[in-house]
Amino acid sequence: MKLATRQSSITMNTTGIHHVTAIADDPNENVRFYTDVLGLRLVKRTVNFDDPHTYHLYYGDETGSPGTALTFFPFGEGRPGRPGRGQAVATSFAVPEGSLDYWRERFADHDVTVGEVEDRFGAEVLPFEDDDGQPLELIEGKTDIEPWVGGPVPEAAAIRGFFGVTLQSKAPDATGRVLELLGFERGDEADDRVRYVAHGDRATVVDLLKREPPRGRPGTGTVHHVAFRAPDTETQMEWREKLTAAGQYVTQQKDRQYFESIYFREPGGVLFEIATDGPGFTADESVESLGSELKLPPWLADDREEIAAHLPPLDAVAGEVSN
Protein backbone atom coordinates (compact mmCIF):
# COMPACT_ATOMS: atom_id res chain seq x y z
CA MET A 1 0.00 0.00 0.00
CA LYS A 2 1.29 3.44 -0.93
CA LEU A 3 0.98 6.41 1.36
CA ALA A 4 -1.00 9.25 -0.14
CA THR A 5 1.52 11.86 -1.20
CA ARG A 6 -0.79 14.72 -0.22
CA GLN A 7 -0.22 13.73 3.42
CA SER A 8 3.57 13.73 3.24
CA SER A 9 3.93 16.96 5.21
CA ILE A 10 2.05 15.71 8.29
CA THR A 11 4.23 15.24 11.36
CA MET A 12 2.91 12.97 14.10
CA ASN A 13 5.53 13.88 16.69
CA THR A 14 5.50 10.69 18.72
CA THR A 15 8.24 10.84 21.35
CA GLY A 16 9.23 7.23 20.72
CA ILE A 17 8.38 3.62 21.48
CA HIS A 18 5.69 2.88 24.07
CA HIS A 19 6.10 -0.90 24.29
CA VAL A 20 7.03 -3.98 22.31
CA THR A 21 4.91 -7.15 22.41
CA ALA A 22 6.37 -10.54 21.53
CA ILE A 23 5.39 -14.21 21.54
CA ALA A 24 6.84 -16.73 23.98
CA ASP A 25 6.39 -20.38 24.86
CA ASP A 26 6.49 -21.27 28.57
CA PRO A 27 5.36 -18.45 30.89
CA ASN A 28 7.52 -19.56 33.80
CA GLU A 29 10.67 -19.66 31.69
CA ASN A 30 9.71 -16.26 30.31
CA VAL A 31 9.39 -14.78 33.81
CA ARG A 32 12.63 -16.41 34.93
CA PHE A 33 14.62 -15.01 32.03
CA TYR A 34 13.34 -11.44 32.10
CA THR A 35 13.40 -11.04 35.88
CA ASP A 36 16.24 -13.30 37.07
CA VAL A 37 18.59 -12.85 34.10
CA LEU A 38 17.81 -9.38 32.72
CA GLY A 39 16.73 -7.90 36.05
CA LEU A 40 13.51 -6.34 34.79
CA ARG A 41 10.44 -6.04 36.99
CA LEU A 42 7.30 -8.07 36.30
CA VAL A 43 4.91 -5.12 36.50
CA LYS A 44 1.68 -6.70 35.33
CA ARG A 45 0.20 -10.14 35.02
CA THR A 46 -3.02 -10.16 33.11
CA VAL A 47 -4.41 -12.04 30.11
CA ASN A 48 -4.55 -11.54 26.38
CA PHE A 49 -7.87 -9.70 26.13
CA ASP A 50 -8.53 -11.37 22.76
CA ASP A 51 -7.57 -14.84 24.09
CA PRO A 52 -8.13 -14.76 27.88
CA HIS A 53 -6.80 -18.28 28.44
CA THR A 54 -3.32 -16.94 27.65
CA TYR A 55 -1.26 -14.72 29.94
CA HIS A 56 -0.15 -11.26 28.96
CA LEU A 57 3.03 -10.51 30.93
CA TYR A 58 4.60 -7.06 31.14
CA TYR A 59 8.18 -6.26 32.19
CA GLY A 60 9.86 -2.88 32.63
CA ASP A 61 11.17 -0.38 35.12
CA GLU A 62 9.59 0.07 38.55
CA THR A 63 6.22 1.10 37.10
CA GLY A 64 6.50 -0.18 33.52
CA SER A 65 6.61 3.38 32.24
CA PRO A 66 6.32 4.05 28.49
CA GLY A 67 9.60 3.26 26.77
CA THR A 68 10.43 0.36 29.12
CA ALA A 69 7.63 -2.21 28.72
CA LEU A 70 8.44 -5.46 26.93
CA THR A 71 5.34 -7.63 26.95
CA PHE A 72 4.65 -11.26 26.03
CA PHE A 73 1.90 -13.60 25.01
CA PRO A 74 3.29 -16.95 26.29
CA PHE A 75 1.06 -19.30 24.32
CA GLY A 76 2.83 -22.48 25.48
CA GLU A 77 3.91 -25.21 23.06
CA GLY A 78 3.54 -22.78 20.19
CA ARG A 79 5.21 -23.22 16.82
CA PRO A 80 8.64 -21.56 16.70
CA GLY A 81 8.64 -18.45 14.58
CA ARG A 82 11.34 -17.09 12.29
CA PRO A 83 12.36 -13.43 12.46
CA GLY A 84 12.58 -11.95 8.99
CA ARG A 85 11.03 -9.64 6.42
CA GLY A 86 7.79 -8.05 7.56
CA GLN A 87 8.72 -8.10 11.25
CA ALA A 88 10.62 -6.35 13.99
CA VAL A 89 13.75 -8.50 14.15
CA ALA A 90 15.54 -7.13 17.23
CA THR A 91 14.56 -5.32 20.42
CA SER A 92 17.35 -3.25 21.98
CA PHE A 93 17.78 -2.21 25.60
CA ALA A 94 19.88 0.74 26.76
CA VAL A 95 22.61 0.01 29.30
CA PRO A 96 25.27 2.30 30.82
CA GLU A 97 28.54 2.82 29.01
CA GLY A 98 31.19 0.35 30.05
CA SER A 99 28.70 -2.27 31.31
CA LEU A 100 28.92 -4.81 28.48
CA ASP A 101 31.76 -6.75 30.15
CA TYR A 102 29.48 -7.29 33.14
CA TRP A 103 26.70 -8.49 30.87
CA ARG A 104 28.93 -10.89 28.96
CA GLU A 105 29.94 -12.51 32.24
CA ARG A 106 26.36 -12.59 33.47
CA PHE A 107 25.12 -14.18 30.26
CA ALA A 108 27.88 -16.80 30.44
CA ASP A 109 26.83 -17.67 34.00
CA HIS A 110 23.23 -18.14 32.82
CA ASP A 111 24.05 -20.01 29.58
CA VAL A 112 22.53 -17.29 27.41
CA THR A 113 23.18 -17.43 23.66
CA VAL A 114 25.33 -14.37 22.88
CA GLY A 115 26.81 -12.94 19.68
CA GLU A 116 29.92 -10.87 19.11
CA VAL A 117 30.02 -7.22 20.18
CA GLU A 118 29.69 -4.92 17.20
CA ASP A 119 29.98 -1.20 16.62
CA ARG A 120 26.84 0.47 15.31
CA PHE A 121 26.82 4.18 14.61
CA GLY A 122 29.51 4.71 17.25
CA ALA A 123 27.92 2.62 20.04
CA GLU A 124 28.80 -0.89 21.21
CA VAL A 125 26.06 -3.48 20.69
CA LEU A 126 25.85 -6.91 22.34
CA PRO A 127 23.34 -9.25 20.58
CA PHE A 128 21.81 -12.14 22.52
CA GLU A 129 18.69 -14.34 22.62
CA ASP A 130 16.15 -15.36 25.23
CA ASP A 131 15.09 -18.98 25.79
CA ASP A 132 12.72 -18.86 22.80
CA GLY A 133 15.36 -17.47 20.43
CA GLN A 134 13.95 -13.94 20.61
CA PRO A 135 16.60 -11.59 19.12
CA LEU A 136 17.61 -8.99 21.70
CA GLU A 137 20.42 -6.45 22.07
CA LEU A 138 22.12 -4.39 24.72
CA ILE A 139 23.36 -1.02 23.45
CA GLU A 140 25.40 1.44 25.43
CA GLY A 141 23.53 4.72 25.57
CA LYS A 142 21.83 7.30 27.74
CA THR A 143 18.12 7.68 28.57
CA ASP A 144 16.11 9.52 31.22
CA ILE A 145 14.99 6.19 32.75
CA GLU A 146 16.00 5.12 36.23
CA PRO A 147 16.64 1.36 36.37
CA TRP A 148 14.66 -1.09 38.47
CA VAL A 149 16.88 -1.57 41.51
CA GLY A 150 14.81 -4.29 43.20
CA GLY A 151 16.17 -6.99 40.91
CA PRO A 152 19.40 -9.00 40.83
CA VAL A 153 21.39 -6.69 38.50
CA PRO A 154 23.48 -3.94 40.17
CA GLU A 155 22.33 -0.40 39.42
CA ALA A 156 25.61 0.46 37.67
CA ALA A 157 24.83 -2.06 34.91
CA ALA A 158 21.03 -2.30 35.02
CA ILE A 159 18.85 -1.92 31.94
CA ARG A 160 17.43 1.55 31.41
CA GLY A 161 14.45 0.88 29.17
CA PHE A 162 14.52 0.48 25.43
CA PHE A 163 17.14 1.87 23.13
CA GLY A 164 15.00 1.01 20.11
CA VAL A 165 13.94 -1.68 17.65
CA THR A 166 15.13 -2.99 14.31
CA LEU A 167 12.59 -3.59 11.53
CA GLN A 168 13.14 -5.76 8.47
CA SER A 169 10.58 -4.40 6.05
CA LYS A 170 9.20 -5.94 2.87
CA ALA A 171 8.94 -2.37 1.49
CA PRO A 172 11.65 -0.31 3.24
CA ASP A 173 10.99 2.97 1.46
CA ALA A 174 7.27 2.83 2.28
CA THR A 175 8.03 1.89 5.90
CA GLY A 176 10.41 4.83 6.10
CA ARG A 177 7.64 7.17 4.96
CA VAL A 178 5.36 5.83 7.68
CA LEU A 179 8.06 6.41 10.30
CA GLU A 180 8.47 9.98 9.06
CA LEU A 181 4.71 10.42 9.26
CA LEU A 182 4.93 9.31 12.88
CA GLY A 183 7.50 12.00 13.53
CA PHE A 184 10.78 10.12 13.17
CA GLU A 185 13.63 11.79 11.31
CA ARG A 186 15.89 9.90 8.94
CA GLY A 187 19.45 9.88 10.20
CA ASP A 188 22.59 7.77 9.87
CA GLU A 189 22.99 5.11 7.20
CA ALA A 190 25.43 2.22 6.98
CA ASP A 191 25.38 -0.74 4.60
CA ASP A 192 21.78 -2.00 4.63
CA ARG A 193 20.66 -0.14 7.77
CA VAL A 194 18.96 3.27 8.02
CA ARG A 195 18.34 4.89 11.40
CA TYR A 196 15.22 6.89 12.25
CA VAL A 197 15.08 8.90 15.47
CA ALA A 198 12.14 10.42 17.34
CA HIS A 199 12.31 13.61 19.39
CA GLY A 200 12.18 12.26 22.93
CA ASP A 201 14.32 11.24 25.90
CA ARG A 202 13.88 7.47 25.74
CA ALA A 203 13.26 4.61 23.33
CA THR A 204 13.64 6.90 20.33
CA VAL A 205 15.44 4.72 17.74
CA VAL A 206 14.05 2.62 14.90
CA ASP A 207 16.59 1.00 12.61
CA LEU A 208 15.23 -0.04 9.23
CA LEU A 209 16.91 -2.90 7.37
CA LYS A 210 16.94 -3.26 3.61
CA ARG A 211 17.39 -7.00 3.24
CA GLU A 212 16.04 -9.82 1.13
CA PRO A 213 14.60 -13.15 2.44
CA PRO A 214 13.98 -14.97 4.65
CA ARG A 215 10.45 -13.82 5.11
CA GLY A 216 9.37 -13.67 8.74
CA ARG A 217 7.13 -16.37 10.16
CA PRO A 218 5.02 -15.58 13.25
CA GLY A 219 5.48 -17.79 16.29
CA THR A 220 7.44 -18.11 19.51
CA GLY A 221 10.60 -16.05 19.52
CA THR A 222 9.21 -13.28 17.31
CA VAL A 223 7.79 -9.81 17.87
CA HIS A 224 4.02 -9.45 17.51
CA HIS A 225 3.89 -5.64 17.27
CA VAL A 226 5.65 -2.39 18.09
CA ALA A 227 3.72 0.39 19.86
CA PHE A 228 4.48 4.11 19.65
CA ARG A 229 3.55 6.75 22.18
CA ALA A 230 0.58 9.11 22.14
CA PRO A 231 0.19 11.55 25.06
CA ASP A 232 -3.60 11.15 25.31
CA THR A 233 -6.69 9.77 23.58
CA GLU A 234 -7.55 13.03 21.85
CA THR A 235 -4.18 13.15 20.13
CA GLN A 236 -4.40 9.44 19.37
CA MET A 237 -7.69 9.90 17.50
CA GLU A 238 -6.31 12.85 15.56
CA TRP A 239 -3.47 10.60 14.48
CA ARG A 240 -5.95 7.91 13.49
CA GLU A 241 -7.64 10.39 11.16
CA LYS A 242 -4.34 11.45 9.62
CA LEU A 243 -3.12 7.87 9.13
CA THR A 244 -6.43 6.92 7.53
CA ALA A 245 -6.18 9.94 5.22
CA ALA A 246 -2.68 8.77 4.31
CA GLY A 247 -4.03 5.44 3.09
CA GLN A 248 -3.57 3.26 6.17
CA TYR A 249 -6.32 1.00 7.51
CA VAL A 250 -6.43 1.79 11.24
CA THR A 251 -8.55 -0.06 13.79
CA GLN A 252 -11.05 1.52 16.12
CA GLN A 253 -9.76 2.49 19.53
CA LYS A 254 -9.38 -0.49 21.86
CA ASP A 255 -9.39 -0.33 25.66
CA ARG A 256 -6.31 -2.16 26.94
CA GLN A 257 -7.03 -1.16 30.56
CA TYR A 258 -3.59 0.43 31.07
CA PHE A 259 -3.64 2.40 27.83
CA GLU A 260 -5.87 2.96 24.81
CA SER A 261 -4.71 1.48 21.51
CA ILE A 262 -5.15 1.72 17.76
CA TYR A 263 -3.42 -0.62 15.31
CA PHE A 264 -2.39 -0.67 11.66
CA ARG A 265 -0.12 -2.85 9.53
CA GLU A 266 2.30 -0.60 7.70
CA PRO A 267 3.14 -1.34 4.01
CA GLY A 268 6.28 -3.30 4.91
CA GLY A 269 4.27 -5.84 6.90
CA VAL A 270 5.03 -4.80 10.49
CA LEU A 271 2.09 -4.41 12.86
CA PHE A 272 2.20 -0.98 14.51
CA GLU A 273 0.22 0.26 17.48
CA ILE A 274 -0.23 3.78 18.84
CA ALA A 275 -0.79 3.61 22.61
CA THR A 276 -1.59 6.35 25.09
CA ASP A 277 0.82 7.04 27.94
CA GLY A 278 -1.91 6.64 30.55
CA PRO A 279 -3.49 5.55 32.74
CA GLY A 280 -0.55 3.18 33.32
CA PHE A 281 -0.07 -0.01 35.31
CA THR A 282 -0.89 1.52 38.68
CA ALA A 283 -4.53 1.86 37.57
CA ASP A 284 -5.41 -1.32 39.49
CA GLU A 285 -2.35 -2.02 41.70
CA SER A 286 -0.11 0.01 43.95
CA VAL A 287 3.51 0.55 42.91
CA GLU A 288 4.63 -1.81 45.66
CA SER A 289 2.33 -4.67 44.57
CA LEU A 290 2.71 -4.44 40.78
CA GLY A 291 2.75 -7.86 39.16
CA SER A 292 1.87 -9.71 42.35
CA GLU A 293 -1.49 -11.13 41.26
CA LEU A 294 -3.60 -11.79 38.21
CA LYS A 295 -5.48 -8.66 37.16
CA LEU A 296 -8.49 -8.80 34.86
CA PRO A 297 -10.42 -6.00 33.17
CA PRO A 298 -13.99 -5.37 34.35
CA TRP A 299 -15.54 -7.18 31.36
CA LEU A 300 -13.71 -10.41 32.30
CA ALA A 301 -14.10 -10.16 36.08
CA ASP A 302 -17.10 -12.49 36.25
CA ASP A 303 -15.08 -15.18 34.48
CA ARG A 304 -12.10 -15.04 36.87
CA GLU A 305 -12.51 -18.56 38.25
CA GLU A 306 -12.82 -20.16 34.83
CA ILE A 307 -9.94 -18.11 33.36
CA ALA A 308 -7.61 -18.83 36.29
CA ALA A 309 -8.33 -22.55 36.03
CA HIS A 310 -7.02 -22.60 32.46
CA LEU A 311 -3.82 -20.67 33.19
CA PRO A 312 -0.70 -22.55 34.29
CA PRO A 313 0.64 -21.72 37.78
CA LEU A 314 3.14 -18.89 37.64
CA ASP A 315 5.79 -19.63 40.26
CA ALA A 316 9.01 -18.46 38.63
CA VAL A 317 9.85 -15.28 40.56
CA ALA A 318 10.19 -15.27 44.36
CA GLY A 319 7.94 -18.20 45.15
CA GLU A 320 4.52 -18.79 43.69
CA VAL A 321 2.59 -15.75 42.51
CA SER A 322 -1.09 -15.82 43.42
CA ASN A 323 -3.87 -16.12 40.88
BELMOZI-V574406 format. One record per run of one state. SS is the DSSP state (a for helix, b for strand, c for the rest). FROM is the first residue (numbers start at 1). TO is the last residue. If there is no record, write none. Layout:
BEGIN
SS;FROM;TO / SS;FROM;TO
END
This chain:
BEGIN
c;1;4 / a;5;7 / c;8;16 / b;17;24 / c;25;26 / a;27;37 / c;38;40 / b;41;48 / c;49;50 / b;51;60 / c;61;68 / b;69;74 / c;75;79 / b;80;80 / c;81;81 / b;82;82 / c;83;84 / b;85;85 / c;86;86 / b;87;95 / c;96;99 / a;100;109 / c;110;113 / b;114;114 / c;115;117 / b;118;120 / c;121;122 / b;123;129 / c;130;134 / b;135;140 / c;141;161 / b;162;168 / c;169;171 / a;172;181 / c;182;184 / b;185;190 / c;191;192 / b;193;197 / c;198;204 / b;205;209 / c;210;214 / b;215;215 / c;216;216 / b;217;217 / c;218;219 / b;220;220 / c;221;222 / b;223;230 / c;231;232 / a;233;245 / c;246;253 / b;254;255 / c;256;258 / b;259;265 / c;266;270 / b;271;279 / c;280;280 / a;281;283 / c;284;292 / b;293;294 / c;295;297 / a;298;310 / c;311;313 / b;314;314 / c;315;320 / b;321;322 / c;323;323
END
